[in-house]
Amino acid sequence: MSRHRFLTSTAHSLVLRLPPETAHRMTLHALSALPLPPAPADDPRLAVQAFGLDFPNPLGLAAGFDKNGEAVDAILRFGFGFAEVGTVTPQPQAGNARPRIFRLLQDRGIINRLGFNSRGHTYVHRRLLARAAKPGLVAVNLGANKDSEDRIADYAEGVKTFADVASFFVINISSPNTPGLRDLQRQQALNDLLPNVLAARDAAARRVPVVVKIAPDLTLNELDGVIRVCRAFLIDGLAVSNTTLARPEQLTDHEIAKQHGGLSGRPLFHLSTWLLAQAYLRVEGQFPLIGIGGVENAATALAKIEAGADLIELYSALVYKGVGLVAEIKDGLLQRLSEAKLGRLGDLRGRCAEDWAAGKMSAAELHSAV
């Protein structure tokens, strides 16, 4: 059995048989310890330009899997177009008490209340600096310490610390698991945060793009405020979205759904894609968007692009399908381009945004390939 097949089967079977956090730790250890061959070169039709960067394909691994930069090169070798490390906080912190990850097996969802467990800036920077000469785009997702007296300063410090190793920054002000963090999405708070973050970025030796990550639970008025500020300060991109505190009525894992924390995976798809389309229509092409939430096959990946995403991230679906999902999605996107006789993914971007924003799109058939 090849190493790729071994790791795929391990990630797919062990993760579903062991406690979630134990399985996650074992998978990270295996990825960091075992050498993997380079991923095959991507078809040029999958290439995406965003934030001034050239992505070989639009698929990225979302933050939360490799919080401390321990398996970046293995992640990229599975065929991802980029990897996102973090969330990273200035000082090490343990996060919330265990258990803090819960699988909704029937619903293909996950609830987590990790609370920014992180080994801190110094450790993660050392990890990324050690592989800085290697190829591949690596985003750094920045957060604030739970007990911080100045959370805005935490984000600015993160930009200063990682400016020499990050391909782009993701400013995470939307996790539901750090009390009060989502208040930074309010228009006035964002007016205070972004100038400090961008000043730290502009003072660095190299210019690193800054992306703001928002929650799916924003009202449209709140979204208007976020985008108004982001456009005014000329940020480089918006990531839509983080996990949700909502619990859709159609959930079948009722007892697990009562757990506190952010819900991700399939149950998040419709809400996050609706908000993505709303953001796309408001941004009016000023900056790119990253679509996150419920991507689990080529159809859901394509839906994110058609709703307005330039790039796509996934994580929860890997728990249920394994890393072979990356190649499956890319093959499906290429097939769609061939069927439509299109030369690049950008030709599909936003073509269904108005329908998604108007609530005319259904998610059910997009998840039919389990």
C-alpha positions in Angstrom: 0.0 0.0 0.0 1.4 3.5 -0.9 2.0 6.0 1.8 -0.8 8.2 0.3 -3.3 5.4 0.5 -2.1 4.4 4.0 -2.5 8.0 5.4 -5.8 8.4 3.7 -7.2 5.2 5.2 -5.7 6.0 8.6 -7.2 9.5 8.6 -10.6 8.2 7.5 -10.9 5.2 9.8 -9.0 6.2 13.0 -10.6 9.6 13.2 -14.0 8.0 13.3 -13.1 5.4 15.9 -11.1 7.3 18.4 -12.0 10.4 20.5 -11.9 13.4 18.1 -9.0 15.2 19.7 -6.9 12.0 20.2 -7.4 11.1 16.5 -6.5 14.6 15.4 -3.2 14.5 17.4 -2.3 11.1 15.9 -3.0 12.3 12.4 -0.8 15.4 12.8 2.0 13.3 14.2 1.8 10.9 11.3 1.8 13.7 8.8 4.8 15.5 10.4 6.8 12.2 10.7 6.2 10.5 7.3 7.8 11.8 4.1 5.4 12.2 1.3 6.0 12.6 -2.5 5.1 15.9 -4.1 1.6 16.3 -5.3 1.1 16.1 -9.0 1.2 19.4 -10.8 -2.2 21.0 -11.1 -4.0 21.6 -14.4 -3.4 25.3 -15.3 -7.2 25.8 -15.5 -7.4 25.5 -11.8 -5.0 28.4 -11.1 -6.3 31.4 -9.3 -4.8 34.9 -8.8 -5.9 36.5 -5.5 -4.4 39.1 -3.1 -1.5 39.5 -5.6 -0.6 35.8 -5.1 -0.6 32.9 -7.6 -2.5 29.8 -6.3 -2.0 26.5 -8.2 -5.6 25.6 -7.3 -8.4 27.2 -5.2 -8.5 24.6 -2.4 -7.0 25.4 1.0 -7.0 23.6 4.3 -8.9 25.8 6.7 -7.5 26.9 10.1 -8.0 24.6 13.0 -6.4 21.5 11.7 -2.7 22.6 11.9 -2.9 25.1 14.6 0.9 25.2 15.3 2.5 24.8 11.9 3.5 21.2 12.4 2.4 19.6 9.1 2.4 22.3 6.5 4.4 20.5 3.9 2.5 17.3 4.2 -0.8 19.2 3.8 0.5 20.9 0.6 1.7 17.5 -0.8 -1.8 16.2 -0.6 -2.7 18.6 -3.3 -4.0 21.7 -1.5 -3.3 25.0 -3.2 -2.5 26.6 0.1 -2.6 25.8 3.8 -3.8 28.0 6.7 -2.0 27.6 10.1 -3.6 28.6 13.3 -5.4 30.2 15.0 -2.2 31.5 16.7 -2.3 33.6 19.8 0.6 35.7 21.1 1.1 33.8 24.3 0.6 30.0 24.6 -2.8 29.0 26.0 -4.5 25.7 26.6 -8.0 26.6 25.3 -11.2 25.3 26.9 -11.6 22.1 28.9 -12.0 18.7 27.2 -14.0 17.2 25.7 -14.3 20.1 23.3 -14.9 18.5 19.9 -18.0 16.5 19.0 -18.9 14.7 15.8 -22.4 14.8 14.4 -22.0 11.6 12.4 -25.4 11.5 10.8 -25.3 15.2 9.9 -21.7 15.2 8.7 -21.0 18.1 11.0 -18.6 18.9 13.9 -19.1 21.1 17.0 -16.0 22.5 18.6 -15.3 24.8 21.5 -11.5 24.6 21.4 -11.0 28.2 22.5 -7.8 29.1 20.6 -5.6 26.4 22.0 -2.2 27.5 20.7 1.5 27.1 21.4 1.9 30.9 20.8 3.7 33.2 18.4 7.3 32.2 19.2 6.8 28.4 18.7 4.7 28.7 15.5 7.1 31.3 14.0 10.0 29.0 14.6 8.2 26.2 12.9 7.3 28.3 9.8 10.8 29.9 9.6 12.3 26.4 9.5 10.4 25.6 6.3 10.4 29.2 4.8 12.6 28.2 1.8 10.2 25.5 0.7 7.5 26.1 -1.9 3.8 26.5 -1.1 1.5 29.3 0.1 0.9 29.4 3.9 -1.6 31.7 5.5 -1.3 32.5 9.2 -4.6 32.8 11.1 -4.2 35.3 13.9 -6.2 35.5 17.2 -6.1 37.1 20.6 -5.5 35.6 24.0 -8.5 35.0 26.1 -7.2 37.1 29.0 -5.6 39.8 26.9 -6.0 43.4 28.1 -5.6 44.7 24.5 -6.8 42.4 21.8 -6.2 44.8 19.0 -2.5 44.9 20.0 -2.5 41.1 19.9 -3.5 41.1 16.2 -1.0 43.8 15.4 1.7 41.9 17.2 0.9 38.8 15.2 1.3 40.7 11.9 4.7 41.9 13.1 5.8 38.5 14.2 4.8 36.5 11.1 5.4 39.1 8.4 8.6 37.3 7.2 6.9 33.9 6.8 3.2 34.3 6.0 1.9 34.3 2.5 -1.2 36.1 3.8 -2.9 36.8 7.1 -6.3 35.9 8.2 -7.6 38.1 11.0 -9.9 35.8 13.1 -12.4 38.0 14.8 -15.3 35.6 14.4 -14.6 32.5 16.5 -17.6 31.9 18.9 -15.4 30.2 21.5 -13.5 33.2 22.9 -15.9 35.4 25.0 -16.4 38.8 23.4 -14.2 38.2 20.4 -17.0 38.6 17.9 -17.6 42.1 19.2 -14.6 43.1 17.1 -16.9 42.6 14.0 -18.9 45.7 15.1 -18.3 48.6 12.8 -16.7 50.9 15.4 -14.5 48.1 16.8 -13.4 47.2 13.3 -12.6 50.9 12.7 -10.2 50.7 15.6 -8.8 47.3 14.7 -8.0 47.5 11.0 -5.8 50.7 11.1 -3.6 49.1 13.8 -3.3 45.8 11.8 -2.6 47.5 8.5 -0.1 49.9 10.1 1.8 46.9 11.5 1.7 45.2 8.0 2.9 48.4 6.2 5.8 48.8 8.6 7.1 45.4 7.8 9.9 44.7 5.3 7.5 42.9 3.0 3.8 43.6 2.2 1.6 40.7 3.3 -2.1 40.6 2.3 -4.6 40.9 5.1 -7.9 39.0 5.0 -10.7 39.4 7.6 -12.7 36.3 8.6 -16.3 36.8 9.6 -19.0 34.8 11.3 -22.0 33.3 9.5 -24.3 34.6 12.1 -24.1 38.3 11.1 -27.3 40.1 10.2 -27.3 41.8 6.9 -27.0 45.2 8.7 -24.0 43.9 10.5 -22.5 42.6 7.2 -23.1 46.0 5.6 -21.1 47.6 8.4 -18.2 45.1 8.1 -17.9 45.5 4.4 -18.2 49.2 4.6 -15.2 49.3 6.9 -13.2 46.7 5.0 -13.7 48.6 1.7 -12.8 51.9 3.3 -9.5 50.5 4.6 -8.7 48.6 1.4 -8.2 45.2 3.0 -7.1 42.5 0.7 -9.9 40.0 1.2 -12.7 38.6 3.2 -13.2 35.0 4.4 -16.8 33.8 4.7 -17.3 32.1 7.1 -16.3 30.8 10.6 -18.4 28.3 12.5 -22.0 29.0 13.5 -23.8 29.1 16.9 -27.1 28.3 15.1 -28.5 24.8 15.1 -30.5 24.1 11.9 -33.9 22.4 12.5 -33.0 19.5 10.2 -30.2 18.2 12.4 -30.7 14.6 13.4 -28.0 14.2 16.0 -30.1 16.1 18.5 -28.3 15.3 21.8 -24.9 16.2 20.4 -26.3 19.3 18.8 -27.0 20.6 22.3 -23.2 20.9 23.0 -22.0 24.5 23.1 -19.6 25.6 20.5 -19.3 26.4 16.8 -20.9 24.1 14.2 -19.1 23.3 11.0 -19.4 20.9 8.1 -22.5 20.1 6.1 -25.0 21.8 8.4 -23.1 25.1 7.8 -23.1 25.0 4.0 -26.3 26.8 3.2 -26.0 29.6 5.7 -22.3 30.3 4.9 -22.9 30.2 1.1 -25.9 32.5 1.5 -23.7 35.0 3.4 -20.9 34.6 0.9 -23.2 35.6 -1.9 -24.5 38.5 0.1 -20.9 39.6 0.6 -20.0 39.1 -3.1 -22.8 41.5 -4.1 -21.7 44.1 -1.6 -18.0 44.0 -2.3 -18.5 44.7 -6.0 -15.2 43.1 -7.0 -13.1 45.4 -4.8 -11.3 42.4 -3.2 -11.4 38.6 -3.4 -13.4 36.3 -1.2 -12.6 32.9 0.4 -15.6 30.6 0.7 -15.7 28.3 3.8 -18.3 26.1 5.3 -19.7 22.7 4.3 -17.5 22.0 1.2 -17.5 18.2 0.9 -17.5 17.4 -2.8 -17.0 19.0 -6.2 -20.6 20.2 -6.3 -20.4 22.1 -3.0 -17.0 23.6 -4.1 -18.4 24.7 -7.4 -21.4 26.3 -5.5 -19.0 28.4 -3.4 -17.4 29.7 -6.6 -20.7 30.4 -8.3 -21.8 32.2 -5.1 -18.7 34.5 -5.4 -15.6 32.8 -3.9 -12.2 33.1 -5.5 -10.7 30.5 -3.1 -12.3 27.7 -1.1 -11.3 26.2 2.2 -12.4 22.9 3.8 -11.7 20.9 6.9 -14.7 19.1 8.5 -15.3 16.9 5.4 -11.8 15.5 5.7 -12.8 13.8 8.9 -15.5 11.9 7.1 -13.9 11.4 3.7 -10.2 11.5 4.1 -7.6 13.4 2.1 -8.5 11.8 -1.2 -11.3 14.4 -1.2 -8.8 17.0 -2.4 -8.1 15.2 -5.7 -11.8 14.3 -6.1 -12.9 18.0 -5.9 -10.2 19.2 -8.3 -11.2 16.5 -10.8 -14.8 17.5 -10.5 -14.0 21.2 -11.1 -12.0 20.4 -14.2 -14.9 18.2 -15.5 -17.3 21.2 -15.0 -15.0 23.5 -16.9 -14.7 21.0 -19.7 -18.5 20.6 -19.9 -19.0 24.4 -19.9 -16.1 24.8 -22.4 -14.5 27.4 -20.1 -10.8 28.0 -19.7 -10.6 29.1 -16.1 -12.5 28.9 -12.8 -12.9 32.7 -12.7 -15.4 32.4 -15.5 -17.8 30.6 -13.0 -17.3 33.1 -10.2 -20.4 34.8 -8.9 -22.7 33.5 -11.7 -25.3 32.3 -9.1 -24.7 34.9 -6.4 -28.0 36.7 -6.9 -29.9 33.4 -6.7 -28.0 32.3 -3.5 -28.6 35.7 -1.9 -32.3 35.6 -2.8 -32.6 32.1 -1.2 -33.5 30.4 -4.4 -30.7 27.8 -4.2 -31.1 24.4 -2.5 -28.2 22.6 -0.8 -29.7 19.1 -0.6 -28.6 17.8 -4.0 -25.1 19.2 -3.6 -24.5 16.8 -0.7 -25.7 13.7 -2.4 -22.2 12.2 -2.9 -21.5 11.1 0.7 
